[in-house]
C-alpha cells in the first residue's frame, strides 16, 4: 500500500527543476495524487515526484525540463522523475542560471546555480539574459552565414570559440565575433 505523501500546494510555485524520463513501470502501483487542468498527472513519493505529461518547459510560473531517455521513447506522454531536493527557486531578476553546451549532441541548455554540478565559474545570468544567450548559441549552431566574415575554413572551431565566449563572458555577440576575427588575422 502506497503511503499518502502530499507536498504543500504552493511548494512548486516559481521553481526550476530538471526531471529525468523514466519508463511507465516506474509509476505502476502508484496512485495519481493530482491531475492538472492541462491533463498532467502527478505521483508523489517520499523521494520525489513523478510527472506524466505531454508538455514540458515553461509551466505557469515554473520551468520544468525533461531529460529524455536514450533511445527516446515514442510515447507523446512522457513520465519524468525529480527528487525533492532538485526543485530550485526561480525568479526573473536574480542571477540564477548558467549555460551548458553538449558538443556531442550539439545542444545547449541552462542549469540552476544550486545544481551540485555548477563549477562556480561559469557566468550566471537572469532568466531574460539566459533566454537571449540560448537563442544566440542555437543560431551559431544551426546557421552558417555568419562564418563567411571570418578568415577560417574550420566552422566547427569558430562555433566552439564563439559559444565558449557566449557561455563564459558577458560580452555581446558582435564584440565576441570581432575579437575572434582579430585572432585569425594575427
C-alpha positions as CSV (number, residue, x, y, z in Angstrom):
1,X,0.0,0.0,0.0
2,X,1.4,3.4,-1.0
3,X,1.8,5.9,1.8
4,X,0.0,9.1,1.0
5,X,2.7,11.8,0.7
6,X,1.4,15.2,-0.2
7,X,3.6,18.3,-0.5
8,X,2.2,21.8,0.2
9,X,0.2,23.1,-2.8
10,X,2.5,26.2,-3.1
11,X,5.8,24.4,-2.9
12,X,6.2,24.3,-6.7
13,X,5.4,27.9,-7.5
14,X,8.3,29.8,-9.1
15,X,10.6,26.7,-9.3
16,X,13.1,25.3,-11.7
17,X,13.6,21.6,-12.0
18,X,15.1,19.0,-14.3
19,X,13.2,15.8,-14.5
20,X,14.6,12.6,-15.9
21,X,12.5,10.4,-18.1
22,X,11.5,7.0,-16.7
23,X,9.6,4.1,-18.1
24,X,5.9,3.6,-17.3
25,X,6.7,0.7,-15.0
26,X,8.1,3.3,-12.5
27,X,4.6,4.5,-11.6
28,X,2.9,1.2,-11.7
29,X,1.0,0.7,-8.4
30,X,1.3,4.4,-7.5
31,X,-1.9,6.4,-7.0
32,X,-2.4,9.6,-9.1
33,X,-2.4,12.4,-6.4
34,X,-3.0,15.4,-8.6
35,X,-4.3,16.0,-12.1
36,X,-3.8,19.4,-13.7
37,X,-6.4,21.1,-16.0
38,X,-4.0,20.5,-18.9
39,X,-4.0,16.7,-18.3
40,X,-0.7,16.2,-16.5
41,X,-0.8,13.7,-13.7
42,X,1.4,13.7,-10.6
43,X,2.6,11.0,-8.3
44,X,4.3,11.9,-5.0
45,X,6.6,9.7,-3.0
46,X,8.8,10.4,-0.1
47,X,11.8,10.5,-2.5
48,X,10.3,12.9,-5.1
49,X,7.7,13.5,-7.8
50,X,6.7,11.6,-10.9
51,X,5.0,13.7,-13.6
52,X,3.3,12.3,-16.6
53,X,2.7,14.9,-19.3
54,X,2.8,15.8,-23.0
55,X,4.2,19.3,-22.3
56,X,7.4,20.3,-20.5
57,X,9.3,23.6,-20.2
58,X,7.5,26.7,-19.0
59,X,4.6,25.7,-16.8
60,X,2.6,28.7,-15.4
61,X,5.1,30.2,-13.1
62,X,7.8,27.4,-13.2
63,X,10.4,26.0,-15.5
64,X,10.4,22.2,-15.6
65,X,12.5,20.5,-18.2
66,X,12.6,16.8,-19.1
67,X,15.8,15.0,-20.0
68,X,14.7,12.3,-22.4
69,X,15.8,8.7,-22.3
70,X,18.2,7.4,-24.9
71,X,16.9,6.0,-27.1
72,X,13.9,8.3,-26.8
73,X,10.5,6.7,-26.1
74,X,7.9,7.0,-28.8
75,X,5.0,8.0,-26.5
76,X,3.7,11.5,-26.7
77,X,3.2,11.4,-22.9
78,X,6.5,11.2,-21.0
79,X,7.0,10.4,-17.4
80,X,9.7,12.2,-15.5
81,X,11.0,11.9,-12.0
82,X,12.7,14.5,-9.9
83,X,13.9,14.3,-6.3
84,X,12.5,16.8,-3.9
85,X,15.9,18.4,-3.5
86,X,16.2,19.2,-7.2
87,X,13.5,21.9,-7.1
88,X,15.2,25.3,-7.0
89,X,13.8,28.8,-6.6
90,X,13.2,30.8,-9.8
91,X,12.5,34.5,-10.4
92,X,13.2,37.0,-13.2
93,X,15.7,39.2,-11.5
94,X,18.3,37.1,-9.8
95,X,21.4,35.7,-11.5
96,X,20.3,32.0,-11.2
97,X,21.2,30.4,-14.5
98,X,24.3,29.2,-16.4
99,X,24.6,27.6,-19.8
100,X,25.9,24.1,-20.6
101,X,26.9,23.1,-24.1
102,X,26.8,19.5,-25.1
103,X,29.1,19.4,-28.2
104,X,28.4,15.7,-28.8
105,X,24.7,16.3,-29.2
106,X,25.2,19.9,-30.5
107,X,22.7,21.2,-27.9
108,X,22.7,24.0,-25.3
109,X,20.7,24.0,-22.1
110,X,20.5,26.1,-19.0
111,X,21.0,24.9,-15.4
112,X,20.4,26.4,-12.0
113,X,23.3,27.7,-9.9
114,X,22.1,25.4,-7.0
115,X,22.7,22.4,-9.2
116,X,25.5,20.4,-7.4
117,X,27.4,20.3,-10.8
118,X,27.8,24.0,-11.0
119,X,31.5,24.9,-11.2
120,X,31.2,28.3,-9.5
121,X,33.0,29.8,-12.6
122,X,30.5,29.8,-15.5
123,X,28.8,33.1,-16.0
124,X,25.4,33.4,-14.2
125,X,22.5,35.3,-15.8
126,X,18.9,36.2,-15.0
127,X,16.1,34.5,-17.0
128,X,15.8,37.1,-19.8
129,X,19.6,37.2,-20.4
130,X,19.7,33.4,-20.3
131,X,17.0,33.0,-22.9
132,X,18.7,35.6,-25.2
133,X,22.1,33.7,-24.9
134,X,20.5,30.4,-25.6
135,X,19.0,31.8,-28.8
136,X,22.4,33.2,-29.9
137,X,24.1,29.9,-29.2
138,X,21.4,28.0,-31.2
139,X,21.8,30.4,-34.1
140,X,25.6,29.8,-34.1
141,X,25.0,26.0,-34.1
142,X,22.2,26.0,-36.7
143,X,23.3,28.7,-39.1
144,X,26.4,29.2,-41.1
145,X,26.1,32.5,-43.0
146,X,27.8,34.4,-40.1
147,X,31.0,32.4,-40.8
148,X,31.7,34.0,-44.2
149,X,33.1,37.0,-42.4
150,X,35.9,35.0,-40.9
151,X,39.2,34.1,-42.5
152,X,38.9,30.5,-41.3
153,X,37.7,27.4,-43.1
154,X,37.0,25.4,-39.9
155,X,33.4,26.3,-38.9
156,X,33.5,23.8,-36.0
157,X,36.4,25.7,-34.5
158,X,34.7,29.0,-35.0
159,X,31.5,27.7,-33.4
160,X,33.3,26.4,-30.3
161,X,35.2,29.6,-29.8
162,X,32.1,31.8,-30.1
163,X,30.0,29.5,-28.0
164,X,32.6,29.3,-25.3
165,X,32.7,33.1,-25.0
166,X,28.9,33.4,-25.1
167,X,28.7,31.0,-22.2
168,X,31.6,32.3,-20.2
169,X,31.6,36.1,-20.7
170,X,29.1,38.9,-20.7
171,X,30.5,40.3,-24.0
172,X,27.9,40.9,-26.7
173,X,27.9,38.7,-29.7
174,X,29.2,41.4,-32.1
175,X,32.2,42.0,-29.7
176,X,32.9,38.3,-29.5
177,X,32.9,37.9,-33.3
178,X,35.2,40.9,-33.7
179,X,37.6,39.5,-31.1
180,X,37.7,36.1,-32.7
181,X,38.1,37.5,-36.2
182,X,41.1,39.5,-35.0
183,X,42.7,36.3,-33.7
184,X,42.6,34.9,-37.2
185,X,44.1,38.0,-38.7
186,X,47.2,38.0,-36.5
